[in-house]
Amino acid sequence: MSLGQNSTKEQNKMKLSLNKIHHIAIICKDYQRSKKFYTEVLGLEIWQEHYRVERDSYKLDLKLKDTYIIELFSFPTPPTRPSFPEAAGLRHLAFEVDNLNAEIHKLEQAGITHEGIRIDELTQKRFTFFTDPDQLPIELYER
């Protein structure tokens, strides 16, 4: 075995063995408004909901097609997003859709504004952005 191969094996031992993204945690300011948005507009299903008295906080577990995906938290006075859209940290949340035009129509019917349709310069796929009630950017990306 060459020195390079041994070095690569050692590097691979150091890497984490991740399987998939387990969930994304989002903190909202207005729990009922955000709960309605994520369930009624985005169509995520409630898996579990808990009120934590000691934190004066809700924790809502949401799933997409039987896959646990988002923890929605409320806290009494969370800080606002420092800048839009390019704040440090999570840049945006993206969902794959089959028909971008159909999903944009649903957003418009719900009174949610969105950006114009863009084309990904690398994949030539269409996408657009809109925001949740706390201005977290959400992307719809056409398959």
Secondary structure, 3 states (H helix, E strand, C coil): CCHHHHHHHHHHHHCCCCCCCCCEEEEECCHHHHHHHHHHHCCCEEEEEEEEHHHCEEEEEEEECCEEEEEEEECCCCCCCCCCCCCCCCCCEEEEECCHHHHHHHHHHCCCCCCCCEECCCCCCEEEEEECCCCCEEEEEEC
